[in-house]
Amino acid sequence: MVALTRSAAASRHRDPRHGIRPFDVGRDLRAVSRLITEAFAEELDDQGEAALRELRILGYMSGLVRILARSTGEFRNVFNGFVWVEGSRVVGNVTVQRAASGSGRWQIANVAVSPAWRGRGISRALMEHALDYIRDMGGSWAVLQVRGENEIARGLYERLRFENMGGTTELCAPAAPKPVAMPVLSNLERFSPSDGNLLYDLATSRSSAEFQWWRTVRRDDFHVSLEKRIGELVNRLVGRQHICRYAIRDYTSRFEGAFLVTARCWRGEHQIRLWLRPDAQERYAQPLALSALALLQAYPRWPLRATMSTLDEIAAQTLLDHGFSVRRTLYTMRLRV
């Protein structure tokens, strides 16, 4: 039997109407979905909104969810965690999930406190309780993600001695800036979807060993299947969108930097993804970012979104200088427990 930590043992003697208790999937699902909506209303992206809608739907199926949670270990793990209650109201939540069987890594997510109850130490108490739980379960690492703009949450995690492993930055602009001239880069050339291995090699060079320890860059993410290539061709032929791939090669044919532009010809949002080797930042970051912007001059002036590593500071600053703003920065942090 798992031994109780001090905080867990103390919670046993607390008033059940006040403080921390385990999350009850049948009773708390709807309340937690409302809490997350309230706490992260300004932070949720499209993917987060979709996940929250699914959570609300499950909340209306509490009876079935309770049965599944009792009979299916995997289902129970997804909704594992703790809530903070005041009277009959859930005002705080933390989700704790085993990242992978046998890895010793646990993920902490959905650390949320109702705005009316913030500033009372509830977030810290939930975090400490979650860390105690991970230790009790034999975990060795706690990992979480936090928005760079959320200075209060980042400050809490830093005080708990989480270390920052890096992350991704997403920038946006209402339209492509005009005019942007194409920089002169003699070694900038198009590359083929079949060069996925070269792009994968470039992407792995950018991520620190610590970052890949948690979110391994997968080779399959850079493989463009035959079906996808056919889809790209059809979209280009009907004038819906063009996908443009450009890279800077060195003398050994490896990529020093690359960008992928998804240019919308119909209404939508242009997308830019950019990669650079750490030792190529000074030389190629600015011209590579400008090349992507120059390429979009030939397309309708729809909104733009660019995604890159937080390590690509020069490229990010180049976009900021051309009318972009930071939509969000997402850091990954870890703590050895």
Phi and psi restraints in degrees (value plus and minus 20) as a CYANA .aco file:
   2 VAL   PHI     -90.7   -50.7
   2 VAL   PSI     110.0   150.0
   3 ALA   PHI     -92.6   -52.6
   3 ALA   PSI     124.2   164.2
   4 LEU   PHI    -101.1   -61.1
   4 LEU   PSI     115.9   155.9
   5 THR   PHI     -97.5   -57.5
   5 THR   PSI     153.7   193.7
   6 ARG   PHI     -79.1   -39.1
   6 ARG   PSI     -64.0   -24.0
   7 SER   PHI     -88.6   -48.6
   7 SER   PSI     -57.4   -17.4
   8 ALA   PHI     -88.1   -48.1
   8 ALA   PSI     -60.9   -20.9
   9 ALA   PHI     -85.3   -45.3
   9 ALA   PSI     -59.7   -19.7
  10 ALA   PHI     -84.5   -44.5
  10 ALA   PSI     -55.9   -15.9
  11 SER   PHI     -85.4   -45.4
  11 SER   PSI     -43.5    -3.5
  12 ARG   PHI     -85.0   -45.0
  12 ARG   PSI     -49.5    -9.5
  13 HIS   PHI    -119.2   -79.2
  13 HIS   PSI     -15.7    24.3
  14 ARG   PHI     -98.3   -58.3
  14 ARG   PSI     141.1   181.1
  15 ASP   PHI     -82.9   -42.9
  15 ASP   PSI     101.3   141.3
  16 PRO   PHI     -82.5   -42.5
  16 PRO   PSI     -32.8     7.2
  17 ARG   PHI    -111.6   -71.6
  17 ARG   PSI     -17.8    22.2
  18 HIS   PHI    -167.0  -127.0
  18 HIS   PSI     110.2   150.2
  19 GLY   PHI      83.3   123.3
  19 GLY   PSI    -176.9  -136.9
  20 ILE   PHI    -110.1   -70.1
  20 ILE   PSI     117.9   157.9
  21 ARG   PHI    -167.0  -127.0
  21 ARG   PSI     140.0   180.0
  22 PRO   PHI     -80.8   -40.8
  22 PRO   PSI     126.3   166.3
  23 PHE   PHI     -86.4   -46.4
  23 PHE   PSI     110.2   150.2
  24 ASP   PHI    -126.6   -86.6
  24 ASP   PSI      89.3   129.3
  25 VAL   PHI     -82.3   -42.3
  25 VAL   PSI     -54.0   -14.0
  26 GLY   PHI     -95.3   -55.3
  26 GLY   PSI     -52.9   -12.9
  27 ARG   PHI    -114.9   -74.9
  27 ARG   PSI     -51.8   -11.8
  28 ASP   PHI    -125.1   -85.1
  28 ASP   PSI     -28.1    11.9
  29 LEU   PHI     -80.1   -40.1
  29 LEU   PSI     -66.7   -26.7
  30 ARG   PHI     -86.8   -46.8
  30 ARG   PSI     -60.4   -20.4
  31 ALA   PHI     -84.3   -44.3
  31 ALA   PSI     -60.4   -20.4
  32 VAL   PHI     -89.7   -49.7
  32 VAL   PSI     -58.4   -18.4
  33 SER   PHI     -82.3   -42.3
  33 SER   PSI     -58.3   -18.3
  34 ARG   PHI     -87.0   -47.0
  34 ARG   PSI     -59.7   -19.7
  35 LEU   PHI     -83.9   -43.9
  35 LEU   PSI     -64.9   -24.9
  36 ILE   PHI     -83.4   -43.4
  36 ILE   PSI     -60.5   -20.5
  37 THR   PHI     -79.7   -39.7
  37 THR   PSI     -64.0   -24.0
  38 GLU   PHI     -88.6   -48.6
  38 GLU   PSI     -61.4   -21.4
  39 ALA   PHI     -97.7   -57.7
  39 ALA   PSI     -53.1   -13.1
  40 PHE   PHI    -137.4   -97.4
  40 PHE   PSI       8.0    48.0
  41 ALA   PHI     -74.5   -34.5
  41 ALA   PSI     -55.7   -15.7
  42 GLU   PHI    -114.2   -74.2
  42 GLU   PSI     -21.6    18.4
  43 GLU   PHI    -129.1   -89.1
  43 GLU   PSI     -40.1    -0.1
  44 LEU   PHI     -91.0   -51.0
  44 LEU   PSI     110.7   150.7
  45 ASP   PHI    -110.9   -70.9
  45 ASP   PSI    -192.7  -152.7
  46 ASP   PHI     -80.9   -40.9
  46 ASP   PSI     -60.1   -20.1
  47 GLN   PHI     -85.7   -45.7
  47 GLN   PSI     -61.2   -21.2
  48 GLY   PHI     -85.1   -45.1
  48 GLY   PSI     -59.4   -19.4
  49 GLU   PHI     -82.9   -42.9
  49 GLU   PSI     -61.2   -21.2
  50 ALA   PHI     -84.3   -44.3
  50 ALA   PSI     -63.0   -23.0
  51 ALA   PHI     -83.6   -43.6
  51 ALA   PSI     -58.1   -18.1
  52 LEU   PHI     -88.4   -48.4
  52 LEU   PSI     -57.4   -17.4
  53 ARG   PHI     -81.7   -41.7
  53 ARG   PSI     -61.2   -21.2
  54 GLU   PHI     -84.1   -44.1
  54 GLU   PSI     -57.7   -17.7
  55 LEU   PHI     -84.0   -44.0
  55 LEU   PSI     -60.7   -20.7
  56 ARG   PHI     -84.4   -44.4
  56 ARG   PSI     -61.7   -21.7
  57 ILE   PHI     -81.4   -41.4
  57 ILE   PSI     -64.2   -24.2
  58 LEU   PHI     -82.5   -42.5
  58 LEU   PSI     -51.7   -11.7
  59 GLY   PHI     -81.5   -41.5
  59 GLY   PSI     -49.5    -9.5
  60 TYR   PHI    -104.7   -64.7
  60 TYR   PSI     -21.2    18.8
  61 MET   PHI    -139.0   -99.0
  61 MET   PSI      20.6    60.6
  62 SER   PHI     -78.1   -38.1
  62 SER   PSI     -55.6   -15.6
  63 GLY   PHI     -83.8   -43.8
  63 GLY   PSI     -68.5   -28.5
  64 LEU   PHI     -85.4   -45.4
  64 LEU   PSI     -60.4   -20.4
  65 VAL   PHI     -81.5   -41.5
  65 VAL   PSI     -61.2   -21.2
  66 ARG   PHI     -81.8   -41.8
  66 ARG   PSI     -61.9   -21.9
  67 ILE   PHI     -84.9   -44.9
  67 ILE   PSI     -64.3   -24.3
  68 LEU   PHI     -84.0   -44.0
  68 LEU   PSI     -58.5   -18.5
  69 ALA   PHI     -85.3   -45.3
  69 ALA   PSI     -55.3   -15.3
  70 ARG   PHI     -94.7   -54.7
  70 ARG   PSI     -48.9    -8.9
  71 SER   PHI    -121.2   -81.2
  71 SER   PSI     -37.4     2.6
  72 THR   PHI    -143.6  -103.6
  72 THR   PSI      95.9   135.9
  73 GLY   PHI     -82.9   -42.9
  73 GLY   PSI     -60.6   -20.6
  74 GLU   PHI     -83.8   -43.8
  74 GLU   PSI     -60.3   -20.3
  75 PHE   PHI     -84.7   -44.7
  75 PHE   PSI     -60.8   -20.8
  76 ARG   PHI     -85.2   -45.2
  76 ARG   PSI     -56.8   -16.8
  77 ASN   PHI     -85.4   -45.4
  77 ASN   PSI     -55.0   -15.0
  78 VAL   PHI     -81.2   -41.2
  78 VAL   PSI     -56.9   -16.9
  79 PHE   PHI    -125.2   -85.2
  79 PHE   PSI       1.1    41.1
  80 ASN   PHI     -95.5   -55.5
  80 ASN   PSI     121.1   161.1
  81 GLY   PHI     141.2   181.2
  81 GLY   PSI    -179.0  -139.0
  82 PHE   PHI    -160.5  -120.5
  82 PHE   PSI     132.9   172.9
  83 VAL   PHI    -145.5  -105.5
  83 VAL   PSI     137.8   177.8
  84 TRP   PHI    -130.4   -90.4
  84 TRP   PSI     105.9   145.9
  85 VAL   PHI    -135.2   -95.2
  85 VAL   PSI     126.3   166.3
  86 GLU   PHI    -148.7  -108.7
  86 GLU   PSI      88.6   128.6
  87 GLY   PHI      46.9    86.9
  87 GLY   PSI    -143.9  -103.9
  88 SER   PHI    -121.5   -81.5
  88 SER   PSI     -10.8    29.2
  89 ARG   PHI    -127.7   -87.7
  89 ARG   PSI     114.0   154.0
  90 VAL   PHI    -104.0   -64.0
  90 VAL   PSI      97.8   137.8
  91 VAL   PHI    -136.3   -96.3
  91 VAL   PSI     -23.3    16.7
  92 GLY   PHI    -170.4  -130.4
  92 GLY   PSI     133.4   173.4
  93 ASN   PHI    -172.6  -132.6
  93 ASN   PSI     127.6   167.6
  94 VAL   PHI    -164.2  -124.2
  94 VAL   PSI     114.0   154.0
  95 THR   PHI    -123.0   -83.0
  95 THR   PSI     116.0   156.0
  96 VAL   PHI    -148.4  -108.4
  96 VAL   PSI      98.6   138.6
  97 GLN   PHI    -150.2  -110.2
  97 GLN   PSI     121.2   161.2
  98 ARG   PHI     -92.5   -52.5
  98 ARG   PSI     105.6   145.6
  99 ALA   PHI     -89.2   -49.2
  99 ALA   PSI     -65.4   -25.4
 100 ALA   PHI    -177.5  -137.5
 100 ALA   PSI     120.8   160.8
 101 SER   PHI     -79.0   -39.0
 101 SER   PSI     105.7   145.7
 102 GLY   PHI      61.8   101.8
 102 GLY   PSI     -20.6    19.4
 103 SER   PHI    -106.2   -66.2
 103 SER   PSI     -41.1    -1.1
 104 GLY   PHI      58.7    98.7
 104 GLY   PSI     -17.6    22.4
 105 ARG   PHI    -120.7   -80.7
 105 ARG   PSI     114.3   154.3
 106 TRP   PHI    -145.1  -105.1
 106 TRP   PSI     123.8   163.8
 107 GLN   PHI    -126.8   -86.8
 107 GLN   PSI     113.3   153.3
 108 ILE   PHI    -126.6   -86.6
 108 ILE   PSI     112.1   152.1
 109 ALA   PHI    -167.9  -127.9
 109 ALA   PSI     151.4   191.4
 110 ASN   PHI      33.3    73.3
 110 ASN   PSI      22.7    62.7
 111 VAL   PHI     -97.1   -57.1
 111 VAL   PSI      82.6   122.6
 112 ALA   PHI    -156.0  -116.0
 112 ALA   PSI     118.7   158.7
 113 VAL   PHI    -152.7  -112.7
 113 VAL   PSI     115.7   155.7
 114 SER   PHI     -76.6   -36.6
 114 SER   PSI     115.4   155.4
 115 PRO   PHI     -69.9   -29.9
 115 PRO   PSI     -56.2   -16.2
 116 ALA   PHI     -89.6   -49.6
 116 ALA   PSI     -35.5     4.5
 117 TRP   PHI    -133.8   -93.8
 117 TRP   PSI      -8.9    31.1
 118 ARG   PHI     -96.8   -56.8
 118 ARG   PSI     139.6   179.6
 119 GLY   PHI      62.2   102.2
 119 GLY   PSI      -8.1    31.9
 120 ARG   PHI    -134.9   -94.9
 120 ARG   PSI      -9.1    30.9
 121 GLY   PHI      62.6   102.6
 121 GLY   PSI      -9.0    31.0
 122 ILE   PHI     -88.7   -48.7
 122 ILE   PSI     -62.9   -22.9
 123 SER   PHI     -80.1   -40.1
 123 SER   PSI     -64.7   -24.7
 124 ARG   PHI     -84.8   -44.8
 124 ARG   PSI     -61.5   -21.5
 125 ALA   PHI     -82.9   -42.9
 125 ALA   PSI     -61.5   -21.5
 126 LEU   PHI     -85.3   -45.3
 126 LEU   PSI     -61.2   -21.2
 127 MET   PHI     -84.5   -44.5
 127 MET   PSI     -66.0   -26.0
 128 GLU   PHI     -82.7   -42.7
 128 GLU   PSI     -58.4   -18.4
 129 HIS   PHI     -85.0   -45.0
 129 HIS   PSI     -61.4   -21.4
 130 ALA   PHI     -83.8   -43.8
 130 ALA   PSI     -61.6   -21.6
 131 LEU   PHI     -86.1   -46.1
 131 LEU   PSI     -59.6   -19.6
 132 ASP   PHI     -80.3   -40.3
 132 ASP   PSI     -61.2   -21.2
 133 TYR   PHI     -83.6   -43.6
 133 TYR   PSI     -62.9   -22.9
 134 ILE   PHI     -82.4   -42.4
 134 ILE   PSI     -61.2   -21.2
 135 ARG   PHI     -82.3   -42.3
 135 ARG   PSI     -64.8   -24.8
 136 ASP   PHI     -80.5   -40.5
 136 ASP   PSI     -53.1   -13.1
 137 MET   PHI    -105.8   -65.8
 137 MET   PSI     -15.0    25.0
 138 GLY   PHI      64.4   104.4
 138 GLY   PSI      -6.4    33.6
 139 GLY   PHI     -92.1   -52.1
 139 GLY   PSI     134.9   174.9
 140 SER   PHI    -135.2   -95.2
 140 SER   PSI     -41.9    -1.9
 141 TRP   PHI    -156.1  -116.1
 141 TRP   PSI     122.2   162.2
 142 ALA   PHI    -134.9   -94.9
 142 ALA   PSI     111.7   151.7
 143 VAL   PHI    -148.5  -108.5
 143 VAL   PSI     122.2   162.2
 144 LEU   PHI    -168.0  -128.0
 144 LEU   PSI     146.3   186.3
 145 GLN   PHI    -141.7  -101.7
 145 GLN   PSI     123.8   163.8
 146 VAL   PHI    -164.0  -124.0
 146 VAL   PSI     122.6   162.6
 147 ARG   PHI     -91.2   -51.2
 147 ARG   PSI     118.2   158.2
 148 GLY   PHI     -81.9   -41.9
 148 GLY   PSI     -49.0    -9.0
 149 GLU   PHI     -96.4   -56.4
 149 GLU   PSI     -35.2     4.8
 150 ASN   PHI    -107.3   -67.3
 150 ASN   PSI      59.3    99.3
 151 GLU   PHI     -86.6   -46.6
 151 GLU   PSI     -52.2   -12.2
 152 ILE   PHI     -84.5   -44.5
 152 ILE   PSI     -68.0   -28.0
 153 ALA   PHI     -85.8   -45.8
 153 ALA   PSI     -63.3   -23.3
 154 ARG   PHI     -80.9   -40.9
 154 ARG   PSI     -60.6   -20.6
 155 GLY   PHI     -82.1   -42.1
 155 GLY   PSI     -60.8   -20.8
 156 LEU   PHI     -81.6   -41.6
 156 LEU   PSI     -67.3   -27.3
 157 TYR   PHI     -86.3   -46.3
 157 TYR   PSI     -56.9   -16.9
 158 GLU   PHI     -85.9   -45.9
 158 GLU   PSI     -58.6   -18.6
 159 ARG   PHI     -86.4   -46.4
 159 ARG   PSI     -47.9    -7.9
 160 LEU   PHI    -102.7   -62.7
 160 LEU   PSI     -17.4    22.6
 161 ARG   PHI      56.6    96.6
 161 ARG   PSI       7.0    47.0
 162 PHE   PHI     -90.9   -50.9
 162 PHE   PSI     124.5   164.5
 163 GLU   PHI    -127.7   -87.7
 163 GLU   PSI     123.6   163.6
 164 ASN   PHI    -104.0   -64.0
 164 ASN   PSI     105.3   145.3
 165 MET   PHI    -122.6   -82.6
 165 MET   PSI     -13.4    26.6
 166 GLY   PHI      78.7   118.7
 166 GLY   PSI    -196.1  -156.1
 167 GLY   PHI     159.2   199.2
 167 GLY   PSI    -172.9  -132.9
 168 THR   PHI    -147.3  -107.3
 168 THR   PSI     129.1   169.1
 169 THR   PHI    -138.3   -98.3
 169 THR   PSI     115.9   155.9
 170 GLU   PHI    -137.3   -97.3
 170 GLU   PSI     103.6   143.6
 171 LEU   PHI    -135.9   -95.9
 171 LEU   PSI     133.5   173.5
 172 CYS   PHI    -160.0  -120.0
 172 CYS   PSI     137.9   177.9
 173 ALA   PHI    -164.1  -124.1
 173 ALA   PSI     127.3   167.3
 174 PRO   PHI     -87.5   -47.5
 174 PRO   PSI     -45.2    -5.2
 175 ALA   PHI    -186.3  -146.3
 175 ALA   PSI     141.6   181.6
 176 ALA   PHI     -84.7   -44.7
 176 ALA   PSI     113.2   153.2
 177 PRO   PHI     -88.1   -48.1
 177 PRO   PSI     128.8   168.8
 178 LYS   PHI    -149.6  -109.6
 178 LYS   PSI     123.7   163.7
 179 PRO   PHI    -111.4   -71.4
 179 PRO   PSI     133.8   173.8
 180 VAL   PHI    -149.1  -109.1
 180 VAL   PSI      96.8   136.8
 181 ALA   PHI    -102.4   -62.4
 181 ALA   PSI     125.2   165.2
 182 MET   PHI     -90.2   -50.2
 182 MET   PSI     100.7   140.7
 183 PRO   PHI     -83.0   -43.0
 183 PRO   PSI     135.3   175.3
 184 VAL   PHI    -106.6   -66.6
 184 VAL   PSI      88.9   128.9
 185 LEU   PHI    -151.6  -111.6
 185 LEU   PSI      84.2   124.2
 186 SER   PHI     -85.2   -45.2
 186 SER   PSI     -45.3    -5.3
 187 ASN   PHI    -124.2   -84.2
 187 ASN   PSI      -3.0    37.0
 188 LEU   PHI    -111.8   -71.8
 188 LEU   PSI     103.7   143.7
 189 GLU   PHI    -169.2  -129.2
 189 GLU   PSI     139.7   179.7
 190 ARG   PHI     -85.3   -45.3
 190 ARG   PSI     129.5   169.5
 191 PHE   PHI    -148.2  -108.2
 191 PHE   PSI     141.0   181.0
 192 SER   PHI    -112.4   -72.4
 192 SER   PSI     134.7   174.7
 193 PRO   PHI     -75.9   -35.9
 193 PRO   PSI     -43.1    -3.1
 194 SER   PHI     -95.1   -55.1
 194 SER   PSI     -27.0    13.0
 195 ASP   PHI    -109.6   -69.6
 195 ASP   PSI       7.8    47.8
 196 GLY   PHI     -79.0   -39.0
 196 GLY   PSI     -53.0   -13.0
 197 ASN   PHI     -85.9   -45.9
 197 ASN   PSI     -56.3   -16.3
 198 LEU   PHI     -87.7   -47.7
 198 LEU   PSI     -58.5   -18.5
 199 LEU   PHI     -89.5   -49.5
 199 LEU   PSI     -57.9   -17.9
 200 TYR   PHI     -81.6   -41.6
 200 TYR   PSI     -63.5   -23.5
 201 ASP   PHI     -80.8   -40.8
 201 ASP   PSI     -61.0   -21.0
 202 LEU   PHI     -84.1   -44.1
 202 LEU   PSI     -65.3   -25.3
 203 ALA   PHI     -83.0   -43.0
 203 ALA   PSI     -59.1   -19.1
 204 THR   PHI     -90.3   -50.3
 204 THR   PSI     -44.4    -4.4
 205 SER   PHI     -91.9   -51.9
 205 SER   PSI     -42.0    -2.0
 206 ARG   PHI    -104.9   -64.9
 206 ARG   PSI     -52.5   -12.5
 207 SER   PHI    -104.6   -64.6
 207 SER   PSI     116.1   156.1
 208 SER   PHI     -86.8   -46.8
 208 SER   PSI     138.6   178.6
 209 ALA   PHI     -79.8   -39.8
 209 ALA   PSI     -56.6   -16.6
 210 GLU   PHI     -85.4   -45.4
 210 GLU   PSI     -60.8   -20.8
 211 PHE   PHI     -86.4   -46.4
 211 PHE   PSI     -63.0   -23.0
 212 GLN   PHI     -88.6   -48.6
 212 GLN   PSI     -43.6    -3.6
 213 TRP   PHI     -76.8   -36.8
 213 TRP   PSI     -52.2   -12.2
 214 TRP   PHI    -119.5   -79.5
 214 TRP   PSI     -67.3   -27.3
 215 ARG   PHI    -140.6  -100.6
 215 ARG   PSI      64.9   104.9
 216 THR   PHI     -83.6   -43.6
 216 THR   PSI     112.9   152.9
 217 VAL   PHI     -91.7   -51.7
 217 VAL   PSI      99.1   139.1
 218 ARG   PHI    -114.4   -74.4
 218 ARG   PSI     115.9   155.9
 219 ARG   PHI     -81.1   -41.1
 219 ARG   PSI     -55.9   -15.9
 220 ASP   PHI     -82.4   -42.4
 220 ASP   PSI     -46.5    -6.5
 221 ASP   PHI     -86.1   -46.1
 221 ASP   PSI     -37.1     2.9
 222 PHE   PHI    -130.6   -90.6
 222 PHE   PSI     -17.4    22.6
 223 HIS   PHI    -108.4   -68.4
 223 HIS   PSI     104.4   144.4
 224 VAL   PHI    -120.0   -80.0
 224 VAL   PSI      88.3   128.3
 225 SER   PHI     -89.1   -49.1
 225 SER   PSI     146.9   186.9
 226 LEU   PHI     -80.2   -40.2
 226 LEU   PSI     -60.3   -20.3
 227 GLU   PHI     -82.5   -42.5
 227 GLU   PSI     -61.1   -21.1
 228 LYS   PHI     -86.8   -46.8
 228 LYS   PSI     -57.4   -17.4
 229 ARG   PHI     -85.2   -45.2
 229 ARG   PSI     -60.6   -20.6
 230 ILE   PHI     -83.9   -43.9
 230 ILE   PSI     -61.1   -21.1
 231 GLY   PHI     -81.8   -41.8
 231 GLY   PSI     -61.8   -21.8
 232 GLU   PHI     -80.8   -40.8
 232 GLU   PSI     -62.8   -22.8
 233 LEU   PHI     -84.7   -44.7
 233 LEU   PSI     -64.2   -24.2
 234 VAL   PHI     -82.1   -42.1
 234 VAL   PSI     -65.0   -25.0
 235 ASN   PHI     -81.0   -41.0
 235 ASN   PSI     -57.2   -17.2
 236 ARG   PHI     -89.3   -49.3
 236 ARG   PSI     -62.5   -22.5
 237 LEU   PHI     -85.6   -45.6
 237 LEU   PSI     -57.0   -17.0
 238 VAL   PHI    -106.7   -66.7
 238 VAL   PSI     -21.9    18.1
 239 GLY   PHI      56.9    96.9
 239 GLY   PSI       6.4    46.4
 240 ARG   PHI    -104.4   -64.4
 240 ARG   PSI     -70.7   -30.7
 241 GLN   PHI    -177.7  -137.7
 241 GLN   PSI     135.7   175.7
 242 HIS   PHI    -141.5  -101.5
 242 HIS   PSI     116.4   156.4
 243 ILE   PHI    -128.3   -88.3
 243 ILE   PSI      98.5   138.5
 244 CYS   PHI    -133.3   -93.3
 244 CYS   PSI     107.5   147.5
 245 ARG   PHI    -137.1   -97.1
 245 ARG   PSI     104.2   144.2
 246 TYR   PHI    -153.3  -113.3
 246 TYR   PSI     124.3   164.3
 247 ALA   PHI    -164.1  -124.1
 247 ALA   PSI     134.3   174.3
 248 ILE   PHI    -122.5   -82.5
 248 ILE   PSI     100.5   140.5
 249 ARG   PHI    -123.7   -83.7
 249 ARG   PSI     128.3   168.3
 250 ASP   PHI    -117.3   -77.3
 250 ASP   PSI    -188.6  -148.6
 251 TYR   PHI     -90.3   -50.3
 251 TYR   PSI     -38.0     2.0
 252 THR   PHI    -116.1   -76.1
 252 THR   PSI     -12.7    27.3
 253 SER   PHI      56.2    96.2
 253 SER   PSI     -18.2    21.8
 254 ARG   PHI     -95.0   -55.0
 254 ARG   PSI     138.0   178.0
 255 PHE   PHI    -103.7   -63.7
 255 PHE   PSI     109.1   149.1
 256 GLU   PHI    -110.1   -70.1
 256 GLU   PSI     -48.7    -8.7
 257 GLY   PHI    -182.6  -142.6
 257 GLY   PSI     137.5   177.5
 258 ALA   PHI    -178.9  -138.9
 258 ALA   PSI     135.6   175.6
 259 PHE   PHI    -161.2  -121.2
 259 PHE   PSI     133.3   173.3
 260 LEU   PHI    -145.8  -105.8
 260 LEU   PSI     102.1   142.1
 261 VAL   PHI    -132.1   -92.1
 261 VAL   PSI     104.9   144.9
 262 THR   PHI    -122.0   -82.0
 262 THR   PSI      83.4   123.4
 263 ALA   PHI    -118.4   -78.4
 263 ALA   PSI     100.3   140.3
 264 ARG   PHI    -105.3   -65.3
 264 ARG   PSI     107.3   147.3
 265 CYS   PHI    -111.6   -71.6
 265 CYS   PSI     -49.8    -9.8
 266 TRP   PHI    -115.1   -75.1
 266 TRP   PSI    -197.7  -157.7
 267 ARG   PHI     -83.2   -43.2
 267 ARG   PSI     118.8   158.8
 268 GLY   PHI     145.9   185.9
 268 GLY   PSI    -173.3  -133.3
 269 GLU   PHI    -148.5  -108.5
 269 GLU   PSI     101.1   141.1
 270 HIS   PHI     -87.1   -47.1
 270 HIS   PSI     125.9   165.9
 271 GLN   PHI    -147.0  -107.0
 271 GLN   PSI     118.8   158.8
 272 ILE   PHI    -144.8  -104.8
 272 ILE   PSI     108.4   148.4
 273 ARG   PHI    -139.5   -99.5
 273 ARG   PSI     116.2   156.2
 274 LEU   PHI    -154.6  -114.6
 274 LEU   PSI     119.9   159.9
 275 TRP   PHI    -153.3  -113.3
 275 TRP   PSI     123.1   163.1
 276 LEU   PHI    -164.4  -124.4
 276 LEU   PSI     123.3   163.3
 277 ARG   PHI     -91.9   -51.9
 277 ARG   PSI     127.4   167.4
 278 PRO   PHI     -75.3   -35.3
 278 PRO   PSI     -58.7   -18.7
 279 ASP   PHI    -102.7   -62.7
 279 ASP   PSI     -18.5    21.5
 280 ALA   PHI    -125.6   -85.6
 280 ALA   PSI     -18.3    21.7
 281 GLN   PHI     -77.3   -37.3
 281 GLN   PSI     -75.4   -35.4
 282 GLU   PHI     -80.4   -40.4
 282 GLU   PSI     -58.9   -18.9
 283 ARG   PHI    -103.6   -63.6
 283 ARG   PSI     -59.4   -19.4
 284 TYR   PHI    -136.4   -96.4
 284 TYR   PSI     -31.5     8.5
 285 ALA   PHI     -80.3   -40.3
 285 ALA   PSI     -71.7   -31.7
 286 GLN   PHI     -86.3   -46.3
 286 GLN   PSI     -70.0   -30.0
 287 PRO   PHI     -83.7   -43.7
 287 PRO   PSI     -51.1   -11.1
 288 LEU   PHI     -88.4   -48.4
 288 LEU   PSI     -63.1   -23.1
 289 ALA   PHI     -84.1   -44.1
 289 ALA   PSI     -61.8   -21.8
 290 LEU   PHI     -86.0   -46.0
 290 LEU   PSI     -54.2   -14.2
 291 SER   PHI     -83.6   -43.6
 291 SER   PSI     -60.3   -20.3
 292 ALA   PHI     -83.5   -43.5
 292 ALA   PSI     -61.9   -21.9
 293 LEU   PHI     -86.9   -46.9
 293 LEU   PSI     -60.5   -20.5
 294 ALA   PHI     -83.6   -43.6
 294 ALA   PSI     -58.0   -18.0
 295 LEU   PHI     -80.6   -40.6
 295 LEU   PSI     -53.9   -13.9
 296 LEU   PHI     -98.9   -58.9
 296 LEU   PSI     -24.8    15.2
 297 GLN   PHI     -83.1   -43.1
 297 GLN   PSI     -44.8    -4.8
 298 ALA   PHI    -104.4   -64.4
 298 ALA   PSI     -20.6    19.4
 299 TYR   PHI    -135.7   -95.7
 299 TYR   PSI     143.6   183.6
 300 PRO   PHI     -75.3   -35.3
 300 PRO   PSI     130.4   170.4
 301 ARG   PHI    -105.5   -65.5
 301 ARG   PSI      44.9    84.9
 302 TRP   PHI    -101.6   -61.6
 302 TRP   PSI     148.9   188.9
 303 PRO   PHI     -79.6   -39.6
 303 PRO   PSI     135.6   175.6
 304 LEU   PHI    -141.7  -101.7
 304 LEU   PSI     128.0   168.0
 305 ARG   PHI    -154.4  -114.4
 305 ARG   PSI     111.9   151.9
 306 ALA   PHI    -144.1  -104.1
 306 ALA   PSI     119.4   159.4
 307 THR   PHI    -147.1  -107.1
 307 THR   PSI     113.5   153.5
 308 MET   PHI    -177.6  -137.6
 308 MET   PSI     149.8   189.8
 309 SER   PHI     -89.4   -49.4
 309 SER   PSI     130.6   170.6
 310 THR   PHI     -84.7   -44.7
 310 THR   PSI     -35.0     5.0
 311 LEU   PHI     -96.4   -56.4
 311 LEU   PSI     -39.2     0.8
 312 ASP   PHI    -106.4   -66.4
 312 ASP   PSI      44.1    84.1
 313 GLU   PHI     -90.0   -50.0
 313 GLU   PSI     -56.4   -16.4
 314 ILE   PHI     -87.9   -47.9
 314 ILE   PSI     -64.0   -24.0
 315 ALA   PHI     -83.5   -43.5
 315 ALA   PSI     -61.3   -21.3
 316 ALA   PHI     -82.9   -42.9
 316 ALA   PSI     -62.7   -22.7
 317 GLN   PHI     -85.8   -45.8
 317 GLN   PSI     -54.5   -14.5
 318 THR   PHI     -80.6   -40.6
 318 THR   PSI     -63.6   -23.6
 319 LEU   PHI     -87.8   -47.8
 319 LEU   PSI     -59.6   -19.6
 320 LEU   PHI     -80.6   -40.6
 320 LEU   PSI     -57.1   -17.1
 321 ASP   PHI     -89.5   -49.5
 321 ASP   PSI     -34.2     5.8
 322 HIS   PHI    -134.2   -94.2
 322 HIS   PSI      12.7    52.7
 323 GLY   PHI      74.0   114.0
 323 GLY   PSI     -17.9    22.1
 324 PHE   PHI    -101.0   -61.0
 324 PHE   PSI     140.2   180.2
 325 SER   PHI    -155.9  -115.9
 325 SER   PSI     136.5   176.5
 326 VAL   PHI     -96.7   -56.7
 326 VAL   PSI      99.7   139.7
 327 ARG   PHI     -99.9   -59.9
 327 ARG   PSI     -66.7   -26.7
 328 ARG   PHI    -185.5  -145.5
 328 ARG   PSI     131.4   171.4
 329 THR   PHI    -144.3  -104.3
 329 THR   PSI     108.8   148.8
 330 LEU   PHI    -138.3   -98.3
 330 LEU   PSI      94.9   134.9
 331 TYR   PHI    -118.9   -78.9
 331 TYR   PSI     128.3   168.3
 332 THR   PHI    -125.4   -85.4
 332 THR   PSI     111.3   151.3
 333 MET   PHI    -147.4  -107.4
 333 MET   PSI     130.6   170.6
 334 ARG   PHI    -160.3  -120.3
 334 ARG   PSI     139.2   179.2
 335 LEU   PHI    -164.2  -124.2
 335 LEU   PSI     109.8   149.8
 336 ARG   PHI     -98.9   -58.9
 336 ARG   PSI     101.2   141.2
